[in-house]
Amino acid sequence: MAAQRAYTTHPLVLRRVTVRRVEEVTPRMRRVVLGGEDLAAFTRDGIGHPGFAAPGFDDHVKLILAADGDVRAALPAQLPHGIEWTPAEHRLTRDYTPRRVDLDAGELHLDFVVHGDGPAESWSAAAREGDELWFVGPKSSLRLPERLDWIQLVGDETALPAIGRFLDERPLDVPAHVLVTVSDDAARQELALRDGDTVTWVLAEPGDAAALESAVRALPVPAGEGYVWAAAESRALLPVRRYLQRERKLPKDRVNITGYWHREEPVAPVAEASAEASAAPAAPAGIPSPLPWLAARAALQLGVVDAVADTPGISADALAHRLGVPGPGIAVLLPLLAAYDVVVGADGSELRLGAAGEELLDDHEREEYTGHEANVLLALAHLAPALRGGTSPWRVASGATLHDTVAHDAERYGELVEECEQLVFLLTGLTADPLWEGVGTCLLTGPGSASMAAALDDAGRRPRLRIAEEGVPAEVLRGHVPAPDRIDWTGGPADVAVAAKALAYRTDEEAVRLLTRLAGWTGTAVLVEASRPDGLSPHAAEAALHAFTATGSPLRDSAAIASLAERSGWRVERTVALGWGAEATVLRRD
């Protein structure tokens, strides 16, 4: 039986509220109480939207601000079910945890740390009764395990709203052990503690990783089944994550660690720069070198980052011996790694991780250098011959299509499944579509199948599921879908078939074969794909090239998807906009 899913999704709705009052919780925390009709169910532009719901103690809403003050121009487009982040040059967004939700009073409470910087804190400082604020979310709520004996809540001042809400509402009736780092005693708050609870306040500068790690290590470990929730500055949490997972060996479903903010490294004032540095010519504005990326990839693959993290102060010679790298191999990497703050200790006598190296301890960060997307990126070395030959760079590099590669590599296909996990937040529009009326059996295919199954579960739809993916063992998907024992893993006829991100790693010819195969099983199919770049992504300009590298086709828009469907004997009935550049194409077979 699979573990309980970690999140419940919610419809994404753009809401307008106004300031009702501003309260000073402590000298370090300001509370803005917001209200408005949009917190209840409402209709805008003829589209009905559900009332605001934020049941989780650490839910997040995304505040929408604008650097030029024109917030209306920064707003995303509201879809019938979801949000489309259209381009907006001056848009600023910040995530905040609702401290309190009182739907009877029509109020939402947001707490802002008073630190004198940042667009959201500046907005809260100037907030007056009647001022408007637009926000989206939350997109999901954390599901805590049902059977626990205790919970530890760890964070800095930014985590106090979530911690305070947990203690007020008690989603779990177990002892809570709280640890909070604050920069000043004035930041301490009265918390709703019960018998058996504990609270530890630690004075430390914001983002002090050493102080946070030391305090977490000093916490007693209670007996029984427990859960650790932690939120603070993203880099400060890295050693905490490492300690909990590697030393305390807590399973992934017993830990939730979230970087609430990211500390910007201060830039030295010009007056403090040396005359030699000031006189040096500025680096030319050009295309960045790939060498640092390749060096970081090698450092992760060899185990350099993990070894230095495990043994701070290790010498270059000892590191080379531990990793089994002969000759001057490590010495070749170290200068470049030091230049980009992956390691500190350029002479190699006492190596420690720098800020960039600490970030590489995070699984998501290292995937950019060693995971599936990194392998696709490396295939770009063959871009020119691929363009000449009319094929994909991946095929030139590996001698096989990407689909052929991942279909026979369970680990690589598992990476695709994990990449598709965010898809579950976009599927409300599809699960609400009338096409599901009367559907008794649904066939799922593609790495997004687990997300589709979860979205159907969240929507209360319970068709019998069949999951079929060529060459991929059922075990790869089994741990990602609800109630896997109720699923038929062999495929077969169905009332409707959903191909969730199944085309994104297939060539046109492979896509046509898949669609033809589905036509033998059902008369209705739905293709869930990204048809345009995500408007919030800083890498939107790279989307077409990334898709071409994988499949030999640019990012397929609605017309390209329709063309593939027609070649397979399908006709496009309609498309359902899902948001974030994704859409569902509903196909029918005559």
VOZAMI-497517 format. One record per residue (C-alpha): residue number from 1; residue in one letter; x, y, z. Coordinates in Angstrom, 1 decimal, m for minus. Layout:
N
> NUM A X Y Z
...
end
This chain:
590
> 1 M 0.0 0.0 0.0
> 2 A 1.4 3.5 m0.9
> 3 A 2.1 6.1 1.7
> 4 Q m0.5 8.8 2.2
> 5 R m0.2 11.6 m0.3
> 6 A 1.5 14.7 1.2
> 7 Y m0.8 17.4 m0.2
> 8 T m4.4 18.2 m1.0
> 9 T m4.9 20.6 m3.9
> 10 H m7.2 23.7 m4.2
> 11 P m8.7 25.7 m7.1
> 12 L m6.5 28.6 m8.0
> 13 V m8.5 31.8 m7.8
> 14 L m7.4 35.5 m8.1
> 15 R m9.0 37.4 m5.2
> 16 R m9.2 41.1 m4.2
> 17 V m9.3 42.1 m0.5
> 18 T m8.9 45.4 1.3
> 19 V m7.2 46.3 4.5
> 20 R m9.5 46.5 7.6
> 21 R m6.9 47.2 10.2
> 22 V m3.2 46.9 11.0
> 23 E m2.0 45.6 14.3
> 24 E 1.5 45.5 15.9
> 25 V 1.9 41.9 17.3
> 26 T 5.5 42.6 18.5
> 27 P 8.1 45.2 17.6
> 28 R 9.2 42.7 15.0
> 29 M 5.9 41.5 13.6
> 30 R 3.1 43.5 11.9
> 31 R m0.4 42.0 11.3
> 32 V m2.6 43.2 8.4
> 33 V m6.2 42.1 8.7
> 34 L m7.9 41.8 5.3
> 35 G m11.5 41.3 4.2
> 36 G m13.7 41.4 1.2
> 37 E m16.4 39.7 m0.8
> 38 D m13.9 37.7 m2.7
> 39 L m13.2 35.6 0.4
> 40 A m16.7 34.1 m0.1
> 41 A m17.9 32.4 m3.3
> 42 F m18.2 35.0 m6.0
> 43 T m18.7 35.6 m9.7
> 44 R m16.3 37.6 m11.9
> 45 D m16.7 38.1 m15.7
> 46 G m19.4 35.5 m15.7
> 47 I m17.2 32.8 m14.1
> 48 G m18.2 31.5 m10.7
> 49 H m15.4 30.8 m8.1
> 50 P m15.5 28.9 m4.8
> 51 G m15.0 30.6 m1.5
> 52 F m11.5 31.0 0.0
> 53 A m10.1 27.9 1.7
> 54 A m6.8 27.6 3.5
> 55 P m7.2 24.6 5.9
> 56 G m3.5 23.9 6.3
> 57 F m1.4 25.6 9.1
> 58 D 1.4 26.3 6.6
> 59 D m0.7 27.2 3.5
> 60 H 0.7 30.0 1.3
> 61 V m1.0 32.7 m0.7
> 62 K 0.9 34.5 m3.4
> 63 L 0.6 38.3 m3.0
> 64 I 0.8 40.3 m6.3
> 65 L 2.6 43.6 m6.2
> 66 A 4.2 45.8 m8.8
> 67 A 7.5 47.6 m8.9
> 68 D 5.9 50.5 m10.8
> 69 G 2.8 50.7 m8.6
> 70 D 0.5 49.5 m11.4
> 71 V m0.8 46.4 m9.8
> 72 R m3.7 45.9 m12.2
> 73 A m1.2 45.5 m15.1
> 74 A 0.6 42.8 m13.0
> 75 L m2.4 40.6 m12.4
> 76 P m2.6 37.2 m14.0
> 77 A m5.5 36.1 m16.2
> 78 Q m8.2 34.2 m14.4
> 79 L m9.3 31.1 m16.2
> 80 P m12.5 29.2 m15.4
> 81 H m10.3 26.8 m13.4
> 82 G m6.9 28.1 m12.8
> 83 I m4.5 31.0 m13.4
> 84 E m2.5 32.0 m16.5
> 85 W 0.6 34.1 m15.6
> 86 T 0.7 36.5 m18.6
> 87 P 4.0 38.4 m19.1
> 88 A 4.2 41.5 m16.8
> 89 E 7.5 43.4 m16.7
> 90 H 7.0 45.0 m13.2
> 91 R 5.2 42.1 m11.5
> 92 L 6.5 41.1 m8.0
> 93 T 5.1 38.2 m6.1
> 94 R 5.7 37.0 m2.5
> 95 D 4.3 34.0 m0.6
> 96 Y 2.8 34.5 2.8
> 97 T 1.2 32.1 5.3
> 98 P m2.3 33.0 6.6
> 99 R m2.0 33.5 10.3
> 100 R m5.7 33.2 10.8
> 101 V m8.7 32.6 8.6
> 102 D m12.1 33.7 9.9
> 103 L m14.7 33.1 7.2
> 104 D m17.6 34.0 9.5
> 105 A m16.1 37.5 9.9
> 106 G m14.9 37.5 6.3
> 107 E m11.3 38.1 7.4
> 108 L m7.8 36.9 6.5
> 109 H m4.9 37.8 8.8
> 110 L m1.4 38.1 7.4
> 111 D 1.7 38.6 9.5
> 112 F 4.8 40.5 8.1
> 113 V 8.2 40.4 9.7
> 114 V 9.4 44.0 10.2
> 115 H 12.9 44.0 8.8
> 116 G 12.9 47.3 6.8
> 117 D 13.3 45.8 3.4
> 118 G 11.4 44.0 0.6
> 119 P 8.3 44.9 m1.4
> 120 A 5.8 43.0 0.8
> 121 E 7.1 44.4 4.1
> 122 S 7.1 47.9 2.5
> 123 W 3.5 47.4 1.5
> 124 S 2.5 46.4 5.0
> 125 A 4.3 49.4 6.5
> 126 A 2.3 51.7 4.3
> 127 A m1.0 49.8 4.5
> 128 R m4.0 51.8 5.6
> 129 E m7.7 50.9 6.0
> 130 G m9.3 50.5 2.5
> 131 D m6.1 49.7 0.6
> 132 E m6.5 46.8 m1.8
> 133 L m4.4 43.7 m2.1
> 134 W m4.7 41.0 m4.8
> 135 F m3.6 37.4 m4.2
> 136 V m3.8 33.9 m5.5
> 137 G m3.9 30.6 m3.7
> 138 P m3.3 28.6 m1.7
> 139 K m2.7 25.9 m4.3
> 140 S m2.4 23.1 m1.8
> 141 S m2.4 22.1 1.8
> 142 L 0.0 19.7 3.6
> 143 R m1.5 16.4 4.8
> 144 L 0.0 15.4 8.1
> 145 P 0.3 11.7 8.9
> 146 E m2.6 10.4 10.8
> 147 R m0.8 8.5 13.5
> 148 L 1.9 10.4 15.3
> 149 D 3.2 10.7 18.9
> 150 W 4.8 14.1 18.6
> 151 I 5.7 16.9 16.2
> 152 Q 8.6 19.3 16.1
> 153 L 8.0 22.7 14.6
> 154 V 11.3 24.5 13.7
> 155 G 11.8 27.9 12.2
> 156 D 12.9 31.5 12.3
> 157 E 10.7 34.6 12.7
> 158 T 9.2 34.1 9.2
> 159 A 7.8 30.7 10.4
> 160 L 6.0 32.1 13.4
> 161 P 2.7 32.6 11.6
> 162 A 2.6 29.0 10.6
> 163 I 3.7 27.8 14.0
> 164 G 1.3 30.0 15.8
> 165 R m1.6 28.8 13.6
> 166 F m0.7 25.2 14.2
> 167 L m0.8 25.7 18.0
> 168 D m4.1 27.6 17.8
> 169 E m5.9 25.1 15.6
> 170 R m4.1 21.8 16.6
> 171 P m4.6 19.8 13.4
> 172 L m2.9 17.0 15.4
> 173 D m3.6 16.3 19.1
> 174 V 0.0 15.4 20.0
> 175 P 2.7 17.2 22.0
> 176 A 4.3 20.0 20.0
> 177 H 8.0 20.8 20.5
> 178 V 8.8 24.3 19.1
> 179 L 12.1 25.8 18.2
> 180 V 12.3 29.4 16.9
> 181 T 15.4 31.5 16.2
> 182 V 14.9 35.2 16.6
> 183 S 17.2 38.2 16.1
> 184 D 15.9 40.0 19.2
> 185 D 14.1 39.0 22.3
> 186 A 11.4 41.5 21.3
> 187 A 10.4 39.0 18.5
> 188 R 9.1 36.5 21.0
> 189 Q 5.4 35.9 20.9
> 190 E 2.9 34.3 23.3
> 191 L 2.1 30.9 21.9
> 192 A m0.9 28.7 22.7
> 193 L 1.0 25.9 24.4
> 194 R m0.6 22.9 26.1
> 195 D 0.7 20.5 28.7
> 196 G 3.4 18.4 27.2
> 197 D 4.5 21.1 24.7
> 198 T 7.9 22.7 24.8
> 199 V 9.3 25.9 23.3
> 200 T 12.9 26.9 22.8
> 201 W 13.8 30.5 21.8
> 202 V 17.3 31.0 20.3
> 203 L 18.9 34.3 19.6
> 204 A 20.6 34.3 16.2
> 205 E 20.9 36.5 13.2
> 206 P 18.5 35.9 10.3
> 207 G 19.8 33.1 8.1
> 208 D 22.4 31.9 10.6
> 209 A 22.8 28.3 9.5
> 210 A 25.2 27.2 12.2
> 211 A 23.0 28.5 15.0
> 212 L 19.9 26.8 13.6
> 213 E 21.6 23.5 13.1
> 214 S 23.2 23.5 16.5
> 215 A 19.8 24.3 18.1
> 216 V 18.0 21.5 16.2
> 217 R 20.8 19.0 17.2
> 218 A 20.3 20.0 20.8
> 219 L 16.6 19.2 20.8
> 220 P 15.6 16.0 22.6
> 221 V 14.3 13.2 20.3
> 222 P 11.0 12.0 21.8
> 223 A 10.0 8.4 21.8
> 224 G 7.5 7.1 19.3
> 225 E 6.5 8.1 15.8
> 226 G 7.3 11.8 15.1
> 227 Y 7.2 14.4 12.4
> 228 V 9.5 17.4 11.8
> 229 W 8.3 20.6 10.1
> 230 A 10.9 23.3 9.5
> 231 A 10.8 26.7 7.7
> 232 A 13.5 29.3 7.6
> 233 E 16.1 30.8 5.2
> 234 S 16.6 28.3 2.4
> 235 R 20.4 27.8 2.8
> 236 A 20.2 27.8 6.6
> 237 L 17.9 24.7 6.3
> 238 L 20.4 22.7 4.3
> 239 P 22.4 21.3 7.2
> 240 V 19.2 20.8 9.1
> 241 R 17.8 18.7 6.3
> 242 R 21.0 16.7 6.1
> 243 Y 21.0 16.0 9.8
> 244 L 17.4 14.9 9.9
> 245 Q 17.7 12.6 6.8
> 246 R 21.2 11.3 7.2
> 247 E 21.8 11.1 10.9
> 248 R 18.3 10.8 12.4
> 249 K 17.3 8.9 9.3
> 250 L 13.7 10.2 9.3
> 251 P 11.7 8.9 6.3
> 252 K 10.7 11.5 3.7
> 253 D 7.1 11.3 4.8
> 254 R 8.1 12.3 8.3
> 255 V 9.9 15.5 7.3
> 256 N 8.7 18.7 5.7
> 257 I 11.4 21.4 5.2
> 258 T 10.6 24.6 3.3
> 259 G 12.8 27.6 2.4
> 260 Y 10.6 30.6 3.2
> 261 W 13.1 33.2 2.0
> 262 H 16.5 33.5 0.4
> 263 R 19.3 35.7 1.8
> 264 E 21.0 37.9 m0.7
> 265 E 24.7 38.1 m0.3
> 266 P 25.8 41.7 0.3
> 267 V 27.7 43.4 m2.4
> 268 A 30.9 45.2 m1.2
> 269 P 30.6 49.0 m1.5
> 270 V 32.7 50.5 m4.3
> 271 A 34.6 52.6 m1.7
> 272 E 35.8 49.4 0.0
> 273 A 37.1 47.8 m3.2
> 274 S 40.9 47.8 m3.8
> 275 A 42.4 50.2 m6.3
> 276 E 43.6 47.3 m8.4
> 277 A 40.1 45.8 m8.5
> 278 S 38.5 49.1 m9.4
> 279 A 40.9 49.6 m12.2
> 280 A 40.3 46.2 m13.7
> 281 P 38.2 46.2 m16.9
> 282 A 34.6 45.0 m16.6
> 283 A 33.9 41.5 m17.8
> 284 P 32.4 41.6 m21.3
> 285 A 28.7 41.2 m21.5
> 286 G 28.5 37.9 m23.5
> 287 I 27.4 34.3 m23.4
> 288 P 28.4 32.7 m20.1
> 289 S 30.9 29.9 m20.1
> 290 P 29.6 26.4 m19.5
> 291 L 32.8 25.5 m17.5
> 292 P 31.4 26.2 m14.0
> 293 W 28.3 24.1 m14.7
> 294 L 30.4 21.2 m15.9
> 295 A 32.7 21.5 m12.9
> 296 A 29.8 21.5 m10.5
> 297 R 28.4 18.4 m12.3
> 298 A 31.7 16.6 m11.9
> 299 A 32.0 17.6 m8.3
> 300 L 28.5 16.1 m7.6
> 301 Q 29.1 13.0 m9.6
> 302 L 32.5 12.3 m7.9
> 303 G 31.1 13.0 m4.5
> 304 V 33.2 16.1 m3.8
> 305 V 30.3 18.1 m2.4
> 306 D 29.1 15.4 0.0
> 307 A 32.6 14.5 1.1
> 308 V 33.5 18.1 2.0
> 309 A 30.1 18.5 3.8
> 310 D 30.8 15.3 5.8
> 311 T 34.4 16.3 6.7
> 312 P 34.8 20.0 6.9
> 313 G 38.5 21.0 6.8
> 314 I 39.5 18.0 4.7
> 315 S 42.6 18.5 2.6
> 316 A 42.7 18.1 m1.2
> 317 D 45.0 15.1 m0.9
> 318 A 42.7 13.4 1.6
> 319 L 39.7 14.2 m0.5
> 320 A 41.3 12.7 m3.6
> 321 H 42.2 9.5 m1.7
> 322 R 38.7 9.1 m0.2
> 323 L 37.1 9.5 m3.6
> 324 G 39.6 7.3 m5.4
> 325 V 40.6 10.1 m7.9
> 326 P 44.2 9.5 m9.0
> 327 G 46.8 12.1 m9.8
> 328 P 45.9 15.8 m10.1
> 329 G 42.2 15.3 m10.9
> 330 I 40.8 17.0 m7.8
> 331 A 43.3 19.8 m8.1
> 332 V 42.0 20.6 m11.6
> 333 L 38.5 21.1 m10.2
> 334 L 39.2 23.1 m7.0
> 335 P 40.2 26.5 m8.4
> 336 L 37.0 26.7 m10.5
> 337 L 34.9 25.4 m7.6
> 338 A 36.4 27.9 m5.3
> 339 A 35.9 30.8 m7.8
> 340 Y 32.2 30.0 m7.7
> 341 D 31.9 29.5 m4.0
> 342 V 31.2 25.8 m4.2
> 343 V 34.2 25.2 m1.9
> 344 V 36.2 27.5 0.3
> 345 G 39.9 27.0 0.7
> 346 A 41.6 27.7 m2.6
> 347 D 45.0 26.2 m1.5
> 348 G 43.3 22.9 m0.8
> 349 S 44.6 22.5 2.7
> 350 E 41.3 22.9 4.6
> 351 L 38.3 22.6 2.3
> 352 R 34.8 23.7 3.4
> 353 L 31.6 24.2 1.5
> 354 G 30.8 27.7 0.3
> 355 A 27.3 29.1 m0.1
> 356 A 26.9 27.6 m3.6
> 357 G 28.2 24.2 m2.3
> 358 E 25.7 24.2 0.5
> 359 E 22.9 24.8 m2.0
> 360 L 24.1 21.8 m3.9
> 361 L 23.3 19.6 m0.9
> 362 D 19.6 20.1 m1.7
> 363 D 18.2 17.3 m3.9
> 364 H 16.4 19.7 m6.2
> 365 E 19.4 21.9 m6.7
> 366 R 21.7 18.9 m7.6
> 367 E 19.1 17.6 m10.1
> 368 E 19.9 20.6 m12.2
> 369 Y 23.4 19.2 m12.7
> 370 T 22.9 15.4 m12.5
> 371 G 19.3 14.6 m13.2
> 372 H 17.2 14.1 m16.3
> 373 E 17.2 17.8 m17.3
> 374 A 20.9 17.9 m17.0
> 375 N 21.3 15.0 m19.4
> 376 V 19.0 16.7 m21.9
> 377 L 21.1 19.8 m21.6
> 378 L 24.3 17.9 m22.4
> 379 A 22.7 16.6 m25.6
> 380 L 22.7 20.2 m26.8
> 381 A 26.4 19.7 m27.7
> 382 H 24.9 17.9 m30.8
> 383 L 22.5 20.7 m31.7
> 384 A 24.2 21.6 m35.1
> 385 P 24.2 18.0 m36.6
> 386 A 20.7 17.5 m35.2
> 387 L 19.4 20.6 m37.0
> 388 R 21.1 19.5 m40.2
> 389 G 19.8 16.0 m40.0
> 390 G 16.2 16.9 m38.9
> 391 T 16.3 14.9 m35.8
> 392 S 16.7 15.5 m32.0
> 393 P 20.0 16.3 m30.3
> 394 W 19.2 13.6 m27.8
> 395 R 19.0 11.0 m30.6
> 396 V 22.3 12.2 m32.1
> 397 A 24.0 12.0 m28.7
> 398 S 22.6 8.7 m27.5
> 399 G 21.7 6.8 m30.7
> 400 A 18.1 6.3 m29.4
> 401 T 15.0 8.5 m28.9
> 402 L 14.4 9.8 m25.4
> 403 H 11.3 7.7 m25.2
> 404 D 13.3 4.5 m26.0
> 405 T 15.8 5.6 m23.4
> 406 V 13.4 6.2 m20.5
> 407 A 11.0 3.4 m21.3
> 408 H 13.8 0.9 m20.4
> 409 D 15.3 2.9 m17.5
> 410 A 13.0 2.8 m14.4
> 411 E 15.1 5.3 m12.5
> 412 R 15.1 7.8 m15.4
> 413 Y 11.4 7.4 m15.9
> 414 G 10.9 7.9 m12.1
> 415 E 12.6 11.3 m12.6
> 416 L 10.0 12.2 m15.2
> 417 V 7.2 11.2 m12.8
> 418 E 8.7 13.5 m10.1
> 419 E 9.0 16.4 m12.5
> 420 C 5.3 16.0 m13.3
> 421 E 4.2 16.2 m9.7
> 422 Q 3.5 19.9 m10.0
> 423 L 0.9 19.0 m12.7
> 424 V m1.6 18.0 m10.0
> 425 F m2.1 21.7 m9.1
> 426 L m3.3 22.5 m12.7
> 427 L m5.8 19.8 m13.3
> 428 T m8.8 21.2 m11.5
> 429 G m10.2 22.5 m14.9
> 430 L m9.9 19.0 m16.4
> 431 T m11.4 17.1 m13.4
> 432 A m14.3 19.6 m13.4
> 433 D m15.1 19.1 m17.1
> 434 P m18.4 17.5 m18.0
> 435 L m16.7 14.8 m20.0
> 436 W m16.3 12.8 m16.7
> 437 E m20.1 12.3 m16.3
> 438 G m20.8 8.6 m16.7
> 439 V m17.2 7.6 m17.0
> 440 G m16.6 4.3 m15.3
> 441 T m13.1 3.4 m16.5
> 442 C m10.2 5.7 m17.2
> 443 L m7.0 4.7 m18.9
> 444 L m3.9 6.7 m17.9
> 445 T m0.6 6.9 m19.7
> 446 G 2.5 9.1 m19.4
> 447 P 4.7 10.2 m16.5
> 448 G 1.9 12.6 m15.3
> 449 S m0.4 9.6 m14.7
> 450 A 0.2 9.7 m10.9
> 451 S m0.7 13.4 m10.8
> 452 M m3.9 12.7 m12.9
> 453 A m4.9 10.0 m10.5
> 454 A m4.3 12.3 m7.5
> 455 A m6.3 15.1 m9.1
> 456 L m9.3 12.7 m9.8
> 457 D m9.1 11.6 m6.1
> 458 D m9.1 15.3 m4.9
> 459 A m12.1 16.0 m7.2
> 460 G m14.1 13.1 m5.7
> 461 R m14.2 11.3 m9.0
> 462 R m13.7 7.5 m8.6
> 463 P m13.5 5.9 m12.1
> 464 R m11.8 2.5 m12.2
> 465 L m8.2 3.3 m13.3
> 466 R m6.0 1.5 m15.8
> 467 I m2.4 2.6 m16.1
> 468 A m0.4 1.5 m19.1
> 469 E 3.1 2.7 m20.0
> 470 E 5.2 0.9 m22.5
> 471 G 8.2 m0.9 m21.0
> 472 V 7.9 0.9 m17.6
> 473 P 7.5 m1.3 m14.5
> 474 A 4.4 m0.7 m12.5
> 475 E 6.5 m0.2 m9.4
> 476 V 7.8 3.2 m10.8
> 477 L 4.3 4.6 m10.6
> 478 R 2.9 2.5 m7.8
> 479 G 4.2 4.6 m4.9
> 480 H 2.9 7.9 m6.5
> 481 V m0.8 7.1 m7.0
> 482 P m3.6 6.8 m4.4
> 483 A m4.9 3.4 m3.7
> 484 P m2.5 1.5 m6.1
> 485 D m4.1 m1.8 m5.2
> 486 R m7.3 m0.7 m6.9
> 487 I m5.6 0.0 m10.2
> 488 D m5.3 m2.3 m13.2
> 489 W m1.7 m2.0 m14.5
> 490 T m2.2 m3.8 m17.8
> 491 G m4.2 m1.2 m19.8
> 492 G m7.1 m2.1 m22.0
> 493 P m10.4 m0.6 m23.1
> 494 A m11.7 2.4 m21.2
> 495 D m14.4 5.1 m21.4
> 496 V m11.8 7.8 m21.6
> 497 A m8.0 7.8 m21.9
> 498 V m5.7 10.6 m20.5
> 499 A m2.2 10.9 m21.8
> 500 A m0.5 13.1 m19.2
> 501 K 2.8 14.6 m20.5
> 502 A 3.1 11.5 m22.6
> 503 L 4.0 13.5 m25.8
> 504 A 6.6 15.7 m24.1
> 505 Y 9.3 13.0 m24.4
> 506 R 8.1 11.4 m27.7
> 507 T 9.1 12.3 m31.3
> 508 D 6.2 13.1 m33.7
> 509 E 6.3 9.5 m35.0
> 510 E 6.2 8.0 m31.5
> 511 A 3.4 10.4 m30.5
> 512 V 1.3 9.2 m33.6
> 513 R 1.9 5.6 m32.6
> 514 L 0.7 6.2 m29.0
> 515 L m2.4 8.0 m30.2
> 516 T m3.2 5.3 m32.7
> 517 R m2.8 2.7 m29.9
> 518 L m5.2 4.7 m27.7
> 519 A m7.7 4.8 m30.5
> 520 G m7.9 1.0 m30.2
> 521 W m9.0 1.3 m26.6
> 522 T m11.3 4.3 m26.4
> 523 G m13.4 6.8 m28.3
> 524 T m12.4 9.7 m26.1
> 525 A m8.9 10.8 m25.2
> 526 V m7.4 13.8 m23.5
> 527 L m3.8 15.1 m24.0
> 528 V m2.4 17.1 m21.1
> 529 E 0.7 19.0 m22.4
> 530 A 2.5 22.4 m22.0
> 531 S 1.6 24.3 m25.2
> 532 R 3.5 27.5 m24.3
> 533 P 6.1 28.6 m21.8
> 534 D 5.3 29.2 m18.2
> 535 G 4.9 33.0 m17.8
> 536 L 6.5 33.0 m14.4
> 537 S 9.5 31.0 m15.4
> 538 P 12.8 32.9 m15.9
> 539 H 13.7 30.2 m18.5
> 540 A 10.7 30.8 m20.7
> 541 A 12.9 31.7 m23.7
> 542 E 14.6 28.3 m23.5
> 543 A 11.4 26.2 m23.6
> 544 A 11.3 25.7 m27.4
> 545 L 14.9 24.6 m27.6
> 546 H 14.6 22.3 m24.6
> 547 A 11.6 20.6 m26.2
> 548 F 13.5 20.3 m29.5
> 549 T 16.5 18.7 m27.8
> 550 A 14.3 16.0 m26.3
> 551 T 11.9 15.3 m29.2
> 552 G 13.2 16.9 m32.4
> 553 S 10.1 19.2 m32.3
> 554 P 9.7 22.6 m30.8
> 555 L 7.3 23.1 m27.9
> 556 R 4.1 21.8 m29.5
> 557 D 1.4 24.5 m29.5
> 558 S m2.4 23.7 m30.0
> 559 A m2.0 23.5 m33.8
> 560 A 0.9 21.0 m33.6
> 561 I m1.0 18.8 m31.1
> 562 A m4.1 18.9 m33.4
> 563 S m2.0 17.9 m36.4
> 564 L m0.6 14.8 m34.5
> 565 A m4.1 13.9 m33.4
> 566 E m5.5 14.1 m37.0
> 567 R m2.7 11.9 m38.3
> 568 S m3.8 9.3 m35.8
> 569 G m7.5 9.4 m36.8
> 570 W m8.7 11.7 m34.0
> 571 R m10.5 15.0 m34.2
> 572 V m10.0 17.9 m31.7
> 573 E m13.3 18.6 m29.9
> 574 R m12.0 21.4 m27.7
> 575 T m9.2 22.5 m25.5
> 576 V m9.3 23.3 m21.7
> 577 A m6.9 25.9 m20.5
> 578 L m5.2 24.7 m17.3
> 579 G m2.8 27.6 m16.6
> 580 W 0.9 28.0 m16.4
> 581 G 1.1 27.4 m20.2
> 582 A m0.6 23.9 m19.9
> 583 E m3.8 22.8 m21.6
> 584 A m5.9 19.7 m22.0
> 585 T m6.9 18.8 m25.6
> 586 V m10.1 16.7 m25.8
> 587 L m10.1 14.3 m28.7
> 588 R m12.9 12.3 m30.2
> 589 R m12.9 9.4 m32.6
> 590 D m15.7 9.1 m35.1
end
